[in-house]
Amino acid sequence: MIEHTLVLIKPDGVQRALAGRIIQRFEDVGLKMVAMRMQWVDGDFARKHYAEHVEKPFFAGLEAMITEGPVIAMVLEGVHAVELVRKMVGGTEPKSSSPGTIRGDFAMHSYPYADAKGSAIKNLIHASGNVEEAKGEVALWFSEDEIHTYATVHEKHTF
């Protein structure tokens, strides 16, 4: 039940100075940050991260978006972390995301708008889609020695 999941605050989230507010939401719900760094993604790494999309027509936009500025990458740990983070992040299209989700509260782009501009949708954040994907993405972005183990005050007092 305790899982790790990858979360990326994409360049649009970093550029809009939303990183602290986004991270705070994950900490508020009790998820534990066990790895984090800021990095620029190059084209080679973008193709590894988005491997399932490389041959799709929208890949060029994805690559341009993820390489346009620094990304904050982190591994979050918690009970059903993958599912919980996906619920908190909201749907891929911000316009359709529910209020209260990260995308629903902080972004407004739509697929038609992105298509008209010839760009990838600006949706602030990436979260692993399922447990298997999370395992692969965490391993791609972080080595085992970069993932930390520690007890939070909540764990010390509630478990």
KOLTISE-908473 format. One record per residue (C-alpha): residue in one letter; chain; x, y, z. Coordinates in nm, 4 decimals. Each point is the difference from the previous one (the first is absolute). Layout:
<atoms>
A/A/X/Y/Z .
...
</atoms>
This chain:
<atoms>
M/A/0.0000/0.0000/0.0000 .
I/A/0.2912/0.2385/0.0585 .
E/A/0.1012/0.1147/-0.3473 .
H/A/0.2417/0.2339/-0.1725 .
T/A/-0.1148/0.2197/-0.2861 .
L/A/0.1733/0.2481/-0.2264 .
V/A/-0.1242/0.3568/-0.0179 .
L/A/0.1425/0.2603/-0.2359 .
I/A/-0.0765/0.3674/0.0307 .
K/A/0.0340/0.0840/-0.3658 .
P/A/0.1659/0.3149/-0.1336 .
D/A/-0.3302/0.1921/-0.0065 .
G/A/-0.0528/-0.0746/0.3702 .
V/A/0.3558/0.1062/0.0850 .
Q/A/-0.0252/0.3149/-0.2158 .
R/A/-0.3266/0.0965/0.1700 .
A/A/0.1625/-0.0410/0.3450 .
L/A/-0.2548/-0.2608/0.1114 .
A/A/0.2460/-0.2634/0.1240 .
G/A/-0.0334/0.0837/0.3690 .
R/A/-0.3794/0.0024/-0.0098 .
I/A/-0.0095/-0.3295/-0.1898 .
I/A/0.2457/-0.1709/0.2350 .
Q/A/-0.1931/0.1323/0.2997 .
R/A/-0.3157/-0.1781/-0.1183 .
F/A/0.1793/-0.3337/-0.0077 .
E/A/0.1520/0.0577/0.3433 .
D/A/-0.3343/0.1153/0.1414 .
V/A/-0.1633/-0.3325/-0.0891 .
G/A/0.2836/-0.1916/0.1680 .
L/A/0.2115/-0.1090/-0.2970 .
K/A/0.3701/-0.0126/0.0733 .
M/A/0.2573/0.1459/-0.2375 .
V/A/0.2828/-0.2546/-0.0214 .
A/A/0.1933/0.1440/-0.2974 .
M/A/0.0060/0.3338/-0.1818 .
R/A/0.2093/0.1999/-0.2446 .
M/A/-0.0252/0.2694/-0.2646 .
Q/A/0.1392/-0.0735/-0.3448 .
W/A/-0.0188/0.0980/-0.3636 .
V/A/-0.1258/-0.2845/-0.2172 .
D/A/0.1682/-0.0453/-0.3383 .
G/A/-0.1487/-0.1636/-0.3083 .
D/A/0.1568/-0.3405/0.0672 .
F/A/-0.1401/-0.0155/0.3512 .
A/A/-0.3402/0.1280/-0.1198 .
R/A/-0.0145/-0.2943/-0.2436 .
K/A/0.0723/-0.2398/0.2869 .
H/A/-0.2614/0.1543/0.2294 .
Y/A/-0.2660/0.0187/-0.2729 .
A/A/0.1086/-0.3232/-0.1756 .
E/A/-0.3582/-0.1168/-0.0610 .
H/A/-0.0760/0.3267/-0.1841 .
V/A/0.3125/0.0425/-0.2180 .
E/A/-0.1707/-0.1231/-0.3169 .
K/A/-0.3233/0.1948/0.0589 .
P/A/-0.0678/0.3243/-0.1870 .
F/A/-0.0149/0.2090/0.3184 .
F/A/0.3442/-0.1093/0.1266 .
A/A/0.1820/0.3028/-0.1444 .
G/A/-0.2162/0.2260/0.2155 .
L/A/0.0612/-0.2129/0.3095 .
E/A/0.3740/0.0106/-0.0581 .
A/A/-0.0017/0.3772/-0.0541 .
M/A/-0.2040/0.0527/0.3177 .
I/A/0.2091/-0.2192/0.2323 .
T/A/0.3302/0.1462/-0.1275 .
E/A/-0.0976/0.3694/0.0101 .
G/A/0.1085/0.0548/0.3604 .
P/A/0.0992/-0.1777/0.3183 .
V/A/-0.2140/-0.2771/0.1457 .
I/A/-0.0350/-0.0848/0.3674 .
A/A/0.0001/-0.3782/0.0327 .
M/A/-0.0981/-0.1716/0.3217 .
V/A/-0.0905/-0.3359/0.1402 .
L/A/-0.2886/-0.0051/0.2429 .
E/A/-0.0695/-0.2862/0.2370 .
G/A/-0.3220/-0.0944/0.1703 .
V/A/-0.2977/-0.2300/0.0295 .
H/A/-0.1358/-0.0498/-0.3535 .
A/A/0.2235/0.2909/-0.1063 .
V/A/-0.0452/-0.0542/-0.3754 .
E/A/-0.3803/0.0101/0.0104 .
L/A/-0.0103/0.2812/0.2564 .
V/A/0.2362/0.2232/-0.1974 .
R/A/-0.1919/-0.0590/-0.3244 .
K/A/-0.3219/0.0999/0.1757 .
M/A/0.1622/0.3144/0.1422 .
V/A/0.1531/0.0994/-0.3352 .
G/A/-0.3263/-0.0240/-0.1973 .
G/A/-0.0634/-0.0829/-0.3639 .
T/A/0.2595/0.0614/-0.2695 .
E/A/-0.2037/0.2853/-0.1493 .
P/A/-0.0123/0.2843/0.2539 .
K/A/-0.3274/0.1386/-0.1407 .
S/A/-0.1715/-0.3288/0.0861 .
S/A/0.1706/-0.0519/0.3367 .
S/A/-0.2128/0.0322/0.3086 .
P/A/0.0388/0.2964/0.2335 .
G/A/0.2122/-0.1047/0.2954 .
T/A/0.2486/-0.1871/-0.2177 .
I/A/0.3381/0.1526/-0.0800 .
R/A/-0.0816/0.0370/-0.3695 .
G/A/-0.3564/0.1115/0.0710 .
D/A/0.1175/0.2731/0.2364 .
F/A/0.3154/0.1252/-0.1738 .
A/A/-0.0364/-0.0566/-0.3754 .
M/A/-0.2553/0.0740/-0.2716 .
H/A/0.1368/-0.1334/-0.3307 .
S/A/-0.2093/-0.2268/-0.2191 .
Y/A/0.0807/-0.2448/-0.2764 .
P/A/-0.1547/0.2255/-0.2679 .
Y/A/0.2027/0.2976/0.1242 .
A/A/0.3257/-0.1978/-0.0011 .
D/A/-0.0795/-0.1447/-0.3433 .
A/A/-0.0711/0.3482/-0.1400 .
K/A/0.3344/0.1218/0.1326 .
G/A/0.1798/-0.3119/-0.1237 .
S/A/0.1340/-0.0748/0.3467 .
A/A/-0.0301/-0.2530/0.2778 .
I/A/-0.2632/0.0721/0.2608 .
K/A/0.1282/0.2026/0.2952 .
N/A/-0.1160/-0.2101/0.2931 .
L/A/0.2711/0.0716/0.2574 .
I/A/0.0727/-0.3476/0.1250 .
H/A/0.0643/-0.3635/-0.0861 .
A/A/-0.0944/-0.2878/0.2276 .
S/A/0.0585/-0.3698/-0.0592 .
G/A/-0.3121/-0.1685/-0.1376 .
N/A/0.0166/-0.3324/0.1831 .
V/A/0.2243/-0.1977/0.2346 .
E/A/0.2025/-0.1675/-0.2768 .
E/A/0.0518/0.3284/-0.1827 .
A/A/0.1051/0.1614/0.3280 .
K/A/0.2668/-0.2644/0.0574 .
G/A/0.1463/0.0559/-0.3458 .
E/A/-0.0159/0.3796/0.0188 .
V/A/0.1535/0.0169/0.3472 .
A/A/0.2868/-0.2221/-0.1202 .
L/A/0.0482/0.2195/-0.3091 .
W/A/0.0184/0.3246/0.1943 .
F/A/0.1727/-0.1092/0.3236 .
S/A/0.2590/-0.2558/0.1034 .
E/A/-0.0737/-0.2106/0.3084 .
D/A/0.2542/0.1928/0.2087 .
E/A/-0.1849/0.3265/-0.0751 .
I/A/-0.3207/-0.1278/0.1623 .
H/A/-0.0001/0.0600/0.3730 .
T/A/-0.1563/-0.1907/0.2859 .
Y/A/-0.1032/0.1864/0.3140 .
A/A/-0.2906/0.0229/0.2412 .
T/A/-0.2201/0.3078/0.0017 .
V/A/-0.1452/0.1334/0.3213 .
H/A/-0.3376/-0.1390/-0.1122 .
E/A/0.1456/-0.3491/-0.0369 .
K/A/0.1705/0.0204/0.3386 .
H/A/-0.3247/0.0940/0.1732 .
T/A/-0.2686/-0.1904/-0.1914 .
F/A/0.1389/-0.3350/-0.1116 .
</atoms>
